[in-house]
Amino acid sequence: MLGCAFTELSFIRVSMADKTIAASFEDAEGVLAAFSRDLGSRYRFLDVLPPARILRGSGIRSHKEVSDRYLCELAATHKARLATVDAGISHSAATLIG
């Protein structure tokens, strides 16, 4: 499993914003830390991310596609998959998990 600052901060943001979870920053970050710790060597943190130009020629038409497309391209670059609960993401590197 790959992670980066973008995915970790997104997890925290969603955990705090979702009314059914309503986590504090500390709680969400703690869950994230436990998750990555439990995965051990199966979790790889990418501390260097490609620049925005990775999206050139990808056909982005809306601001709503930028983050999702970036994460898909990042996953594809590393021969990984983007696990998502968003059925609206249409990319060969995206896998719907919920």
N, C-alpha and C positions, 0 to 999 in steps of 0.2 A: 504494500500500500504506500502510495506517495502522498506526502503532505507538503505544504508550503505556508508561508505567512498568510497568503490570500485565502487558502482553504481553512486554516485554523481560525482566522479572524471572522470568516463567514459563518463558521459553526457557532462561534461565540455570539455574533450579531443575531443570528436566527434564534438561538436559545434564549436570548434576552428579549427579543421582540415578540415571539410567539406567546400569545396570551395563555395557552394551556401549559406552557413550560415556565415562562416568566422567571427565568434564572437570573441571579445576580452575575456580574462579571466574574467574581471569584468562584462561584459554583460552576459556571460554564467552563471556565478555564481549568478548574480542578477535574471535571469530568473528561475534558480533552487530554489533560496530562495523564490521567489514569488509563484512558483508552490507548494512547500511544505507548505508554509504559507496558501495558498488557500485551501489545502486539510485538514488543521487543524488536528483534532484528527484522521482522516482517514490515516494520514501519520505516520508511526512508524519508527524511526531511530534505527537501530541495531548498537550499539557502541561496541559490542563484537562479533567478527567473529570466526568461527571455524577454526582450523589449517588445513594445506594442507592435512593432513591424511584423511580428510573427503572424499577425492577422491580415496583412496585405493580401489582396486577392481572394479573401475568404467569403466575399459576398454579403458582408454585414449591411443590413438595411435600416436597423433601428438601434438606438442606444440600449434597448433592452437585451440585445443579443451580445453585447461586447464582453461582459464578464463570463457568460456561459461559453461563448466561442473560445475565449482565451483559455479557460480551463480545459476544454476539449482538445485544443491544439497542444497544450502543455502535456496532457495525458498521452496523446498520440505520439508526440516527440519522444516520450520515454517508454513507448510500447506498453502503455497502461490504459486503464479505463476510467472514465469519470462516472462515479456512482452518484445517481441523482434521484430525487423524488419528483422532479419536474418533467412531466410527460411532453411538455412543449419543446424540449431540447432535441433538435434533429441533427445528429452528428454521429458518424460511425464509431467514435470513441466513447459515446455516452451509453450508459446502461441504467435503465429504470429499475430502481430497487424497492419501490413502494407503491 
